[in-house]
Amino acid sequence: MHPFSFTKVASTRDALNAGLRGGRYIAGGTTLVDLMRETVERPETLVDITGLPLHRITVTERGGLRIGALVRMAEAAADSRVRTTFPVISQALELSASAQLRNMATVGGNIMQRTRCTYFRDVTAACNKREPGSGCAALEGVNRTHAILGASGDCVATHPSDVAVAFAALDASVHLLGPDGQRSVPVTGFLLRPGSTPNREHALRKGELITAVEIPAHPRPLKSGYLKVRDRQSYEFALTSAAVALHVRGGVIREAKVAAGGVGTVPWKLPAVERHLIGERPSDALWTEASERAADGARPLEHNRFKVELLKRTDERQLRIVGGNR
C-alpha cells in the first residue's frame, strides 16, 4: 500500500472542497481499501465523509423512497419501509455480501464499487479499465464470469453490485451534489458502459458527491423480488441475477420492471421482456415467452456461453416467483 493522507470532514462544503483538490471519498471502505492493498488504486488523499448528514431513509412526497448515500446496507435492508414497499431492494442487499460487510458498506459505496474482474485486480495483467490502452486480458483469457451484454472490444468486465440491479429495474435515480449545485441522474445513465473508455465507469464530475438514491413511486400493489444465481450460496458474486417488479390489476399486468445482473457491464434493463409482459394475463406460458427475450443482443465469449441460457432461466424463474404459477 502506498502512502496517503487522511482527512475527516463534517460538512458537505468541506467534502466538495477536498474532492475538488483530488481527494477520494471514503465511508465504509469495503471496496476502496481492498483496491489500495492490491495497489490497483493509489489515492494521495482519502476524505472520510461518514460525518455528513446522509444517513436517513425518507418517504418522498409522491410516495417513493429516498435512501441516503451513507445508509448502511444492513440498515436499508432491515428498514420496514424498504421491506414493505420494495422487497426487491431488501433481498438484493441481503444477498450482496456477508453480514459483517453489510454492517459497514454504504448504499452509495455499493453502487460505486469497481469490478471483480481478476485481470483488473491483477496489476501484472493487461486491463484498459485500470490502465487505458494496455489491452483486455479477459478477451483471450479465462472469461467465464464476464459480460455477455454491453461489452466492447476494450472491456468485458461485469458490474458487481446486486442492489444496483434492483435500482435499475425500479427506475431509480442517483442524487449528486457538486461545485455547480445539485443534479439527478438515472441509475441506468449514471453507470456507464465501457465503450472505448472503460476507465470511465460513472457520470460523476470532479468533486461531486452522491447524496442519495431515490426510487420513484410505483402503482400499488407492486410485487417484487430478487433472485441471484452463483457458484456457491455464501459470499459470491452473481453469475446471473434478476430483479422483477410487477403491478397486476384486474388480472392483467399493468406495469413490469425487469433487470439483470452478473451478465452486463452495467446493471442491465430488459425492455423487451417488459414489453412482452405489459397488457398480458399472468401465466406459465407468458413467463416462458417473455424470458426468451432476456438475452437479446448477447455476445458471449469462449467460456461464458452458458450465461445466455442461464439468464433466460433465471429471469423465467423469478417471473414465476413474483408473478405466480398460473
C-alpha positions as CSV (number, residue, x, y, z in Angstrom):
1,M,0.0,0.0,0.0
2,H,1.3,3.4,-1.0
3,P,1.5,6.4,1.5
4,F,-1.6,8.6,1.6
5,S,-3.0,11.4,3.7
6,F,-6.4,11.2,5.5
7,T,-8.8,13.9,6.4
8,K,-12.3,13.8,8.0
9,V,-14.9,16.3,7.0
10,A,-18.0,17.4,8.9
11,S,-19.8,19.4,6.2
12,T,-20.7,18.8,2.5
13,R,-18.9,22.1,1.7
14,D,-15.7,20.8,3.2
15,A,-16.2,17.5,1.4
16,L,-16.6,19.1,-2.0
17,N,-13.6,21.3,-1.5
18,A,-11.5,18.3,-0.6
19,G,-12.9,16.4,-3.6
20,L,-12.0,19.3,-6.0
21,R,-8.4,19.1,-4.7
22,G,-8.3,15.4,-5.8
23,G,-9.4,13.7,-2.5
24,R,-11.2,10.3,-2.8
25,Y,-14.3,10.0,-0.7
26,I,-14.4,7.0,1.6
27,A,-17.2,5.8,4.0
28,G,-17.4,2.0,4.7
29,G,-14.2,1.5,2.7
30,T,-15.1,-2.1,1.9
31,T,-14.0,-1.8,-1.7
32,L,-11.5,1.0,-1.9
33,V,-9.3,-0.3,0.9
34,D,-9.1,-3.7,-0.8
35,L,-8.0,-2.0,-4.0
36,M,-5.4,0.1,-2.2
37,R,-4.0,-3.0,-0.6
38,E,-3.7,-4.6,-4.1
39,T,-2.2,-1.3,-5.4
40,V,-4.9,-1.1,-8.0
41,E,-6.0,2.2,-6.5
42,R,-3.3,4.7,-5.3
43,P,-5.2,7.8,-4.0
44,E,-3.0,10.5,-2.4
45,T,-5.8,11.7,-0.1
46,L,-8.7,9.9,1.5
47,V,-11.7,12.1,2.6
48,D,-13.8,10.4,5.4
49,I,-17.4,11.5,4.8
50,T,-19.1,9.4,7.4
51,G,-19.9,12.5,9.4
52,L,-22.1,14.0,6.7
53,P,-25.9,14.1,7.2
54,L,-26.6,11.5,4.6
55,H,-27.8,8.6,6.8
56,R,-31.6,8.9,6.5
57,I,-34.3,7.0,4.6
58,T,-37.3,9.1,3.9
59,V,-40.6,8.8,2.0
60,T,-40.9,11.3,-0.8
61,E,-43.9,13.5,-1.4
62,R,-45.2,11.2,-4.2
63,G,-44.7,8.0,-2.2
64,G,-41.3,6.9,-3.3
65,L,-38.3,6.3,-1.1
66,R,-35.1,8.3,-0.8
67,I,-32.1,6.4,0.7
68,G,-29.2,8.5,1.9
69,A,-25.9,7.6,0.4
70,L,-24.4,6.8,3.8
71,V,-27.1,4.5,4.9
72,R,-25.5,1.1,5.7
73,M,-26.6,-1.8,3.5
74,A,-27.8,-3.7,6.6
75,E,-29.9,-0.7,7.7
76,A,-31.5,-0.2,4.3
77,A,-32.3,-4.0,4.1
78,A,-33.9,-4.0,7.5
79,D,-35.9,-0.8,7.2
80,S,-39.6,-1.6,7.3
81,R,-40.5,0.9,4.5
82,V,-38.0,-0.7,2.2
83,R,-39.0,-4.2,3.0
84,T,-42.7,-3.4,2.6
85,T,-42.7,-1.2,-0.4
86,F,-39.7,-2.6,-2.4
87,P,-38.7,-6.0,-1.1
88,V,-36.6,-6.5,-4.2
89,I,-34.2,-3.9,-2.7
90,S,-34.0,-5.7,0.7
91,Q,-33.4,-9.0,-1.0
92,A,-30.7,-7.7,-3.3
93,L,-28.9,-6.1,-0.3
94,E,-29.1,-9.2,1.9
95,L,-27.7,-11.4,-1.0
96,S,-24.9,-8.9,-1.7
97,A,-22.3,-9.7,1.0
98,S,-21.6,-11.1,4.4
99,A,-23.4,-9.7,7.5
100,Q,-20.1,-8.1,8.6
101,L,-19.7,-6.3,5.3
102,R,-23.3,-5.2,5.1
103,N,-22.9,-3.6,8.6
104,M,-20.0,-1.4,7.2
105,A,-20.7,-0.8,3.5
106,T,-23.0,2.0,2.4
107,V,-25.6,2.2,-0.3
108,G,-23.7,4.9,-2.2
109,G,-20.4,3.0,-2.0
110,N,-22.1,-0.2,-3.2
111,I,-23.2,1.3,-6.5
112,M,-19.7,2.9,-6.9
113,Q,-17.8,-0.4,-6.3
114,R,-15.5,-1.4,-9.1
115,T,-15.5,-4.7,-11.0
116,R,-14.3,-8.0,-9.5
117,C,-12.7,-9.0,-12.8
118,T,-9.5,-10.8,-11.8
119,Y,-7.5,-9.2,-14.6
120,F,-8.5,-5.7,-13.3
121,R,-7.3,-6.6,-9.8
122,D,-4.0,-8.2,-11.1
123,V,-1.7,-5.3,-11.7
124,T,0.5,-7.5,-13.9
125,A,-2.3,-8.2,-16.3
126,A,-3.4,-6.0,-19.2
127,C,-6.5,-4.0,-18.3
128,N,-7.9,-1.0,-20.1
129,K,-10.1,-0.2,-17.1
130,R,-7.1,0.1,-14.8
131,E,-4.5,1.3,-17.4
132,P,-6.1,2.7,-20.6
133,G,-4.5,1.4,-23.8
134,S,-2.9,-1.7,-22.2
135,G,-5.4,-4.1,-23.6
136,C,-8.0,-6.5,-22.1
137,A,-6.6,-9.8,-21.0
138,A,-10.1,-11.3,-20.4
139,L,-10.9,-11.3,-24.1
140,E,-8.5,-14.2,-24.7
141,G,-8.2,-15.3,-21.1
142,V,-10.5,-17.1,-18.7
143,N,-13.7,-15.2,-19.1
144,R,-16.4,-17.4,-17.5
145,T,-17.7,-14.7,-15.2
146,H,-17.5,-11.9,-17.7
147,A,-20.2,-9.9,-19.5
148,I,-22.3,-11.1,-22.4
149,L,-24.2,-7.8,-22.7
150,G,-22.9,-4.2,-23.1
151,A,-19.3,-5.3,-23.6
152,S,-16.8,-3.7,-26.1
153,G,-13.5,-4.7,-27.7
154,D,-11.8,-2.8,-24.8
155,C,-13.6,-4.3,-21.8
156,V,-15.9,-7.2,-20.9
157,A,-15.9,-6.8,-17.1
158,T,-19.3,-7.1,-15.3
159,H,-20.6,-4.6,-12.8
160,P,-20.7,-6.4,-9.4
161,S,-23.5,-4.6,-7.5
162,D,-26.7,-6.5,-6.7
163,V,-28.7,-3.6,-5.3
164,A,-27.8,-1.5,-8.4
165,V,-29.7,-4.1,-10.4
166,A,-32.8,-3.6,-8.3
167,F,-32.4,0.2,-8.5
168,A,-32.1,-0.1,-12.3
169,A,-35.3,-2.2,-12.5
170,L,-37.2,0.3,-10.4
171,D,-36.0,3.3,-12.5
172,A,-34.2,4.8,-9.5
173,S,-32.1,7.9,-9.8
174,V,-28.8,9.0,-8.2
175,H,-28.8,12.4,-6.5
176,L,-25.5,14.3,-6.8
177,L,-24.0,17.4,-5.2
178,G,-21.1,19.2,-6.7
179,P,-19.5,22.6,-7.1
180,D,-22.2,23.5,-9.6
181,G,-25.1,22.5,-7.3
182,Q,-27.4,19.5,-7.2
183,R,-28.5,17.2,-10.1
184,S,-30.1,13.9,-10.5
185,V,-29.1,11.1,-12.9
186,P,-31.0,7.8,-13.6
187,V,-29.0,4.8,-12.3
188,T,-29.0,3.5,-15.9
189,G,-27.3,6.6,-17.0
190,F,-25.0,7.0,-14.0
191,L,-23.2,3.7,-14.5
192,L,-21.5,3.8,-17.9
193,R,-20.9,1.0,-20.5
194,P,-17.2,0.7,-21.3
195,G,-17.2,1.6,-25.0
196,S,-13.7,2.8,-25.8
197,T,-13.2,4.4,-22.4
198,P,-13.7,1.6,-19.8
199,N,-11.7,3.6,-17.2
200,R,-14.7,6.0,-17.1
201,E,-17.2,4.0,-15.1
202,H,-19.7,6.6,-13.9
203,A,-21.1,10.0,-14.7
204,L,-19.7,11.7,-11.6
205,R,-18.0,15.1,-12.3
206,K,-14.9,16.2,-10.4
207,G,-15.6,16.8,-6.8
208,E,-19.2,15.5,-7.0
209,L,-20.7,13.5,-4.1
210,I,-23.5,11.0,-4.1
211,T,-26.1,12.2,-1.6
212,A,-28.9,9.7,-2.1
213,V,-30.6,7.2,-4.3
214,E,-34.3,7.8,-5.0
215,I,-36.8,5.2,-6.0
216,P,-39.9,6.8,-7.6
217,A,-43.4,5.8,-6.5
218,H,-44.9,2.9,-8.4
219,P,-48.6,1.8,-8.7
220,R,-49.8,-0.4,-5.9
221,P,-50.0,-3.3,-5.3
222,L,-46.4,-3.9,-6.5
223,K,-44.9,-7.4,-6.1
224,S,-41.2,-7.6,-6.4
225,G,-38.2,-9.8,-5.7
226,Y,-34.5,-10.5,-6.4
227,L,-33.0,-13.8,-7.5
228,K,-29.3,-14.4,-7.5
229,V,-27.6,-17.4,-9.1
230,R,-24.0,-18.0,-8.1
231,D,-21.4,-20.8,-7.8
232,R,-21.8,-21.1,-4.1
233,Q,-24.6,-19.9,-1.7
234,S,-22.4,-17.7,0.5
235,Y,-20.4,-14.6,-0.2
236,E,-20.1,-14.9,-4.0
237,F,-20.9,-12.6,-6.9
238,A,-23.7,-13.4,-9.4
239,L,-23.3,-15.4,-12.5
240,T,-26.8,-14.2,-13.3
241,S,-29.4,-12.4,-11.3
242,A,-32.9,-11.0,-11.9
243,A,-34.8,-8.1,-10.3
244,V,-38.5,-8.2,-11.1
245,A,-41.4,-5.9,-10.1
246,L,-44.9,-6.4,-11.4
247,H,-48.1,-4.4,-10.9
248,V,-51.2,-6.6,-11.7
249,R,-54.7,-5.1,-11.6
250,G,-57.8,-6.7,-12.9
251,G,-55.9,-9.9,-13.7
252,V,-53.7,-8.0,-16.2
253,I,-50.1,-6.9,-15.9
254,R,-50.2,-3.1,-16.0
255,E,-46.5,-2.4,-15.2
256,A,-43.4,-4.6,-15.4
257,K,-39.9,-3.7,-14.3
258,V,-37.1,-6.2,-15.1
259,A,-33.3,-6.0,-14.9
260,A,-30.5,-8.5,-14.8
261,G,-27.1,-8.6,-13.1
262,G,-24.0,-10.7,-13.5
263,V,-24.3,-10.6,-17.3
264,G,-23.8,-6.9,-18.2
265,T,-21.0,-4.4,-18.0
266,V,-23.7,-2.3,-16.1
267,P,-26.9,-3.4,-14.4
268,W,-28.9,-4.5,-17.5
269,K,-32.5,-3.4,-18.1
270,L,-34.6,-5.9,-20.1
271,P,-37.1,-3.7,-22.0
272,A,-38.0,-6.5,-24.5
273,V,-39.1,-8.7,-21.5
274,E,-41.0,-5.8,-20.0
275,R,-42.9,-5.0,-23.3
276,H,-43.9,-8.6,-23.7
277,L,-45.4,-8.7,-20.2
278,I,-47.4,-5.5,-20.2
279,G,-51.1,-5.9,-21.0
280,E,-51.0,-9.7,-20.7
281,R,-52.5,-12.0,-18.1
282,P,-50.0,-13.9,-15.9
283,S,-49.4,-17.4,-17.0
284,D,-46.7,-20.1,-17.1
285,A,-46.6,-19.7,-20.9
286,L,-46.2,-15.9,-20.6
287,W,-43.2,-16.2,-18.2
288,T,-41.5,-18.6,-20.6
289,E,-42.2,-16.5,-23.7
290,A,-41.1,-13.3,-22.0
291,S,-37.8,-14.8,-20.7
292,E,-36.8,-15.9,-24.2
293,R,-36.1,-12.2,-24.8
294,A,-33.9,-11.7,-21.8
295,A,-30.6,-12.4,-23.7
296,D,-31.4,-10.3,-26.7
297,G,-28.2,-8.8,-28.1
298,A,-26.0,-11.1,-26.1
299,R,-22.4,-11.6,-27.3
300,P,-20.9,-14.4,-25.3
301,L,-17.2,-15.2,-25.1
302,E,-15.4,-18.6,-25.2
303,H,-16.1,-19.6,-21.6
304,N,-19.4,-17.8,-20.7
305,R,-21.7,-19.0,-23.4
306,F,-23.7,-20.8,-20.7
307,K,-24.8,-17.4,-19.4
308,V,-27.2,-16.9,-22.3
309,E,-29.4,-19.9,-21.3
310,L,-28.8,-19.3,-17.6
311,L,-30.0,-15.7,-17.9
312,K,-33.2,-16.8,-19.6
313,R,-33.9,-19.5,-16.9
314,T,-33.1,-17.1,-14.1
315,D,-35.4,-14.5,-15.5
316,E,-38.2,-17.0,-16.0
317,R,-37.8,-18.5,-12.5
318,Q,-38.0,-15.0,-10.9
319,L,-41.1,-14.1,-13.0
320,R,-42.8,-17.2,-11.7
321,I,-41.8,-16.4,-8.2
322,V,-43.1,-12.8,-8.3
323,G,-46.0,-13.3,-10.7
324,G,-47.1,-16.8,-9.5
325,N,-47.8,-20.1,-11.3
326,R,-51.0,-19.8,-13.3
